[in-house]
Amino acid sequence: MTIAVLASLAAGVCFAVAGVLQQRAAGARPDEEALSPRLLAHLVRDRLWRYGIALAVLAYGFQSLALAFGPLSLVQPLIVTELVFAVPLSARLYRMRLGAREWFGTLAVAAGLALALASARPHGGHPGATDLLSWLLVLGATAALVCCALATARLLHGPWRTSALALAAGAVMGTQSVLLAATVGRLRHGLPTALAAWETYALVVASVVGLLLIQSAFQQGPLAASMTVIDAAEPVVAVTVGTAVFGETVRTGWPVTAVTAAGLALVIAGIVSLDSSPLVAALHGGRRDGD
C-alpha cells in the first residue's frame, strides 16, 4: 500500500509538471491556431512541449505501478493532487502568487474530486460485453456535449472560454478512457480480434481529438482554468460512460450519495471561484503579454 501511495503522488507531480510545460508551450501559439491541426504540428516541434509529453508518459508509468499495488479507489483520488502542484507552479512561472480565493478554488477542486471518487468508488463491469446501440447512444451524447461546449466557448472570453474548451476536452478524454478499456478487453482475445473491432479505431480518433482539444484549452488561457475542468470532467464522463456500456456500478445510498454530491458541488464551486478570479484573469493577460 505504501508503494501505491508514493507512486500515485509521483504520478500526480509528473502530471502537474507535464501540464505546466505543455501549457507554457501551447500558450505561446497564436489564437487562430486553436482547434486547428496546425497547433499540434507546431507543438510537436517545440522541445518544451515534448518534455511535457515525456513527463506525461512517465506519469502513466507511475500510475500503472500504483494500480499494481493498490485499488483504483485509492490511486485516482491521490493522482488528482496534481492540481495542488500544477496551479501554483504555473502562477509562479508568470511571477504571480495565489491569493486565498485561488487557493480555495484549487483545493476545492482537488478535494472535491478526491471525495467524489472515493465515495462513489466505481467498480465491476464487463468491457467485453457491450452492444452497439449502447455505444451509439453514449457516443452521440458525448458528441452533443462536446459540440455544446465548443459552441459556448465561442461566446465566452478569458478563463471562461478556456474552461468551456477544457470541458469538451475532458468529455472526449473520458470517453477515450472507456474505449481504451474496451480495446484492452479485445486484446485479451488476440491482436487480430482487436484490429477487427471498431473500438480500436475509435480510440485512435478520440486520442487525437482529445489531444487537440487539451492543447487548445492550454493555448487559450491559464492552467487554473483548464486543468481543473479537464480533471473534473474526465472521470465523471468515464464513470458515466462505463456505467452505460459496461454495466459498471457505483456506491449509492445514504450517506454515500450525499458525500458524492457534496464532492461534486465542491468541484463546481472551485471552478467558478477560479474562473471568476481577477488573478486568474490577470494570468491570462500576463500570458498574452509574455508571448
For each residue, the residues with C-beta under 8 A, 3 or more apart:
1: 4 5 69 70 74
2: 5 6
3: 6 7 65 66 69 70
4: 1 7 8 66 67 69 70 74 75
5: 1 2 8 9 66 70 74 78
6: 2 3 9 10
7: 3 4 10 11 62 63 65 66 69 75
8: 4 5 11 12 62 63 66 70 74 75 78 79
9: 5 6 12 13 78 81
10: 6 7 13 14 59 62
11: 7 8 14 15 59 60 62 63 66 79 82
12: 8 9 15 16 59 78 79 80 81 82 85
13: 9 10 16 17 82 85
14: 10 11 17 18 55 56 58 59 62
15: 11 12 18 19 55 56 59 79 82 86
16: 12 13 19 20 82 83 84 85 86 89
17: 13 14 20 21 52 55 85 86 89
18: 14 15 21 22 52 53 54 55 56 59
19: 15 16 22 23 52 82 86 90 218 223 227
20: 16 17 23 24 52 86 89 90 93 223
21: 17 18 24 25 48 49 51 52 55
22: 18 19 25 26 43 49 52 53 56 214 215 218
23: 19 20 26 27 90 218 222 223 226 227
24: 20 21 27 28 48 52 93
25: 21 22 28 29 43 46 48 49 52
26: 22 23 29 39 43 49 215 216 218 219
27: 23 24 218 219 287 291
28: 24 25 291
29: 25 26 33 39 42 43 219
30: 33
31: 34 219 220
32: 36
33: 29 30 36 38 39 42 219
34: 31 39 165 216 219 220
35: 39 150 165 212 213 216
36: 32 33 39
37: 40 41 212
38: 33 41 42
39: 26 29 33 34 35 36 42 43 212 215 216 219
40: 37 43 44 211 212 215
41: 37 38 44 45
42: 29 33 38 39 45 46
43: 22 25 26 29 39 40 46 49 215
44: 40 41 49 50
45: 41 42
46: 25 42 43 49 50
47: 50 51
48: 21 24 25 51 52
49: 21 22 25 26 43 44 46 52 53
50: 44 46 47 53 54
51: 21 47 48 54 55
52: 17 18 19 20 21 22 24 25 48 49 55 56
53: 18 22 49 50 56 57
54: 18 50 51 57 58
55: 14 15 17 18 21 51 52 58 59
56: 14 15 18 22 52 53 59 60
57: 53 54 60 61
58: 14 54 55 61 62
59: 10 11 12 14 15 18 55 56 62 63
60: 11 56 57 63 64
61: 57 58 64 65
62: 7 8 10 11 14 58 59 65 66
63: 7 8 11 59 60 66 67 75 79
64: 60 61 67 68
65: 3 7 61 62 68 69
66: 3 4 5 7 8 11 62 63 69 70 75 78 79
67: 4 63 64 70 72 75
68: 64 65
69: 1 3 4 7 65 66
70: 1 3 4 5 8 66 67 74 75
71: 74 75
72: 67 75 76 122 123
73: 76 77 117 118 121 123
74: 1 4 5 8 70 71 77 78
75: 4 7 8 63 66 67 70 71 72 78 79
76: 72 73 79 80 117 235
77: 73 74 80 113 114 115 117 118
78: 5 8 9 12 66 74 75 81 114
79: 8 11 12 15 63 66 75 76 82
80: 12 76 77 83 110 113 114 117 231
81: 9 12 78 84 85 110 114
82: 11 12 13 15 16 19 79 85 86 227 231
83: 16 80 86 87 106 109 110 227 228 231
84: 16 81 87 88 106 107 110
85: 12 13 16 17 81 82 88 89
86: 15 16 17 19 20 82 83 89 90 223 227
87: 83 84 90 91 98 102 106 223 224 227 228
88: 84 85 91 92 98 106
89: 16 17 20 85 86 92 93
90: 19 20 23 86 87 93 94 222 223 224 283
91: 87 88 94 96 97 98 102 224 279 283
92: 88 89 95 96 97
93: 20 24 89 90
94: 90 91 283 286 287 290
95: 92 286
96: 91 92 279 282 283 286
97: 91 92
98: 87 88 91 102 103 106 279
99: 102 103 277 279
100: 103 104
101: 104 105 273 277 279
102: 87 91 98 99 105 106 224 273 274 277 279 280
103: 98 99 100 106 107
104: 100 101 107 108 270 273
105: 101 102 108 109 224 228 269 270 271 272 273 274 277
106: 83 84 87 88 98 102 103 109 110 224 228 270 274
107: 84 103 104 110 111 270
108: 104 105 111 112 266 267 269 270 273
109: 83 105 106 112 113 228 231 232 266 267 270 271 274
110: 80 81 83 84 106 107 113 114 270
111: 107 108 114 115 263 266
112: 108 109 115 116 232 262 263 264 265 266 267 268 269 270
113: 77 80 109 110 116 117 231 232 235 263 267
114: 77 78 80 81 110 111 117 118 263
115: 77 111 112 118 119 259 260 262 263 266
116: 112 113 119 120 259 260 263 264 267
117: 73 76 77 80 113 114 120 121 235 263
118: 73 77 114 115 121
119: 115 116 251 256 259 260 263
120: 116 117 239 250 251 256 260
121: 73 117 118 250 251
122: 72 239 242 243 248 249 250
123: 72 73 248 249 250
124: 247 248 249
125: 242 243 246 247 248 249
126: 129 130 246 247
127: 130 181 182 184 185 246
128: 182 185 186 188 189
129: 126 246 247
130: 126 127 134 135 182 245 246
131: 134 135
132: 135 136
133: 136 137
134: 130 131 137 138 244 245
135: 130 131 132 138 139 199 245
136: 132 133 139 140
137: 133 134 140 141 244
138: 134 135 141 142 175 241 244 245
139: 135 136 142 143 175 202
140: 136 137 143 144
141: 137 138 144 145
142: 138 139 145 146 171 172 174 175 237 241
143: 139 140 146 147
144: 140 141 147 148
145: 141 142 148 149 167 168 171 237
146: 142 143 149 150 168 171 172 213
147: 143 144 150 151
148: 144 145 151 152
149: 145 146 152 153 164 165 167 168 171
150: 35 146 147 153 154 164 165 168
151: 147 148 154 155
152: 148 149 155 156 164
153: 149 150 156 161 164 165 168
154: 150 151
155: 151 152
156: 152 153 160 161 164
157: 160 161
158: 161 162 221 281 284
159: 162 163 221 222 224 225 274 275 276 277 280 281 284
160: 156 157 163 164 225 275
161: 153 156 157 158 164 165 220 221
162: 158 159 165 166 217 220 221 222 225 226 284
163: 159 160 166 167 217 225 226 228 229 271 275
164: 149 150 152 153 156 160 161 167 168
165: 34 35 149 150 153 161 162 168 169 213 216 217 220 226
166: 162 163 169 170 214 217 225 226 227 228 229 230 233
167: 145 149 163 164 170 171 229 233
168: 145 146 149 150 153 164 165 171 172 213 217
169: 165 166 172 173 210 213 214 216 217 226 230 233
170: 166 167 173 174 229 230 231 232 233 234 236 237
171: 142 145 146 149 167 168 174 175 233 237
172: 142 146 168 169 175 176 206 209 210 213
173: 169 170 176 177 206 210 214 230 233 234 237
174: 142 170 171 177 178 233 234 235 236 237 238 240 241
175: 138 139 142 171 172 178 179 206 237 238 241
176: 172 173 179 180 203 206 207 210
177: 173 174 180 181 234 238
178: 174 175 181 182 238 241 242 245 246
179: 175 176 182 183 199 202 203 206
180: 176 177 183 184 203
181: 127 177 178 184 185 242 246
182: 127 128 130 178 179 185 186 197 199 203 245 246
183: 179 180 186 187 194 197 199 200 203
184: 127 180 181 187 188
185: 127 128 181 182 188
186: 128 182 183 189 193 194 197 199 200
187: 183 184 190 191 193 194
188: 128 184 185
189: 128 186 193 194
190: 187 193 194
191: 187 194 195
192: 195 196
193: 186 187 189 190 196 197
194: 183 186 187 189 190 191 197 200
195: 191 192 200
196: 192 193
197: 182 183 186 193 194 200
198: 201 202
199: 135 179 182 183 186 202 203
200: 183 186 194 195 197 203 204
201: 198 204 205
202: 139 179 198 199 205 206
203: 176 179 180 182 183 199 200 206 207
204: 200 201 207 208
205: 201 202 208 209
206: 172 173 175 176 179 202 203 209 210
207: 176 203 204 210 211
208: 204 205 211 212
209: 172 205 206 212 213
210: 169 172 173 176 206 207 213 214
211: 40 207 208 214 215
212: 35 37 39 40 208 209 215 216
213: 35 146 165 168 169 172 209 210 216 217
214: 22 166 169 173 210 211 217 218 226 230
215: 22 26 39 40 43 211 212 218 219
216: 26 34 35 39 165 169 212 213 219 220
217: 162 163 165 166 168 169 213 214 220 221 226 229 230
218: 19 22 23 26 27 214 215 223 226
219: 26 27 29 31 33 34 39 215 216
220: 31 34 161 162 165 216 217 226
221: 158 159 161 162 217 225 226 283 284 287
222: 23 90 159 162 225 226 280 283 284 287
223: 19 20 23 86 87 90 218 226 227
224: 87 90 91 102 105 106 159 227 228 274 277 280 283
225: 159 160 162 163 166 221 222 228 229 274 275 280 284
226: 23 162 163 165 166 169 214 217 218 220 221 222 223 229 230
227: 19 23 82 83 86 87 166 223 224 230 231
228: 83 87 105 106 109 163 166 224 225 231 232 270 271 274
229: 163 166 167 170 217 225 226 232 233 271
230: 166 169 170 173 214 217 226 227 233 234
231: 80 82 83 109 113 170 227 228 234 235
232: 109 112 113 170 228 229 235 236 267 271
233: 166 167 169 170 171 173 174 229 230 236 237
234: 170 173 174 177 230 231 237 238
235: 76 113 117 174 231 232 238 239
236: 170 174 232 233 239 240 264
237: 142 145 170 171 173 174 175 233 234 240 241
238: 174 175 177 178 234 235 241 242
239: 120 122 235 236 242 243 248 250
240: 174 236 237 243 244
241: 138 142 174 175 178 237 238 244 245
242: 122 125 178 181 238 239 245 246 248
243: 122 125 239 240 246 247 248 249 250
244: 134 137 138 240 241
245: 130 134 135 138 178 182 241 242
246: 125 126 127 129 130 178 181 182 242 243
247: 124 125 126 129 243
248: 122 123 124 125 239 242 243
249: 122 123 124 125 243
250: 120 121 122 123 239 243 260
251: 119 120 121 256 260
252: 256 257
253: 256 257
254: 257 258
255: 258 259
256: 119 120 251 252 253 259 260
257: 252 253 254 260 261
258: 254 255 261 262
259: 115 116 119 255 256 262 263
260: 115 116 119 120 250 251 256 257 263 264
261: 257 258 264 265
262: 112 115 258 259 265 266
263: 111 112 113 114 115 116 117 119 259 260 266 267
264: 112 116 236 260 261 267 268
265: 112 261 262 268 269
266: 108 109 111 112 115 262 263 269 270
267: 108 109 112 113 116 232 263 264 270 271
268: 112 264 265 271 272
269: 105 108 112 265 266 272 273
270: 104 105 106 107 108 109 110 112 228 266 267 273 274
271: 105 109 163 228 229 232 267 268 274 275
272: 105 268 269 275 276
273: 101 102 104 105 108 269 270 276 277
274: 102 105 106 109 159 224 225 228 270 271 277 280
275: 159 160 163 225 271 272 280
276: 159 272 273
277: 99 101 102 105 159 224 273 274 280 281
278: 281 282
279: 91 96 98 99 101 102 282 283
280: 102 159 222 224 225 274 275 277 283 284
281: 158 159 277 278 284 285
282: 96 278 279 285 286
283: 90 91 94 96 221 222 224 279 280 286 287
284: 158 159 162 221 222 225 280 281 287 288
285: 281 282 288 289
286: 94 95 96 282 283 289 290
287: 27 94 221 222 283 284 290 291
288: 284 285 291
289: 285 286
290: 94 286 287
291: 27 28 287 288
